[in-house]
Amino acid sequence: MARTRRLVGLALAVVVALAACADARATGPAKTTPVVVHVERGGFHWSDAGIGAVAGVGLSLTVCGCLALVRLRGADTTPPEGKGERP
């Protein structure tokens, strides 16, 4: 029960942090004149795809590392008092 609460708390903290970052970007200064960007070359950009793939792998590794730390901290390896060691 306590481990579930910790995991839910961690997930909630991550969601709140991501929402705060998204909100901070959305409420930036308003532009008075539109900016027109002209791109001459078209097609698929492998460099942009690579950056996105690396970011996705990094995020996945970060989440897996956090979950592993939470699981390791929740594991109790000491025997209960008065019970002795198991045969």
GIRAWO-V927468 format. One record per helix or strand of 2 or more residues. SS is the DSSP state (alpha for helix, beta for strand). FROM is the first residue (numbers start at 0). TO is the last residue. If there is no record, write none. Layout:
SS&FROM&TO / SS&FROM&TO
//
This chain:
alpha&1&25 / alpha&45&73
//
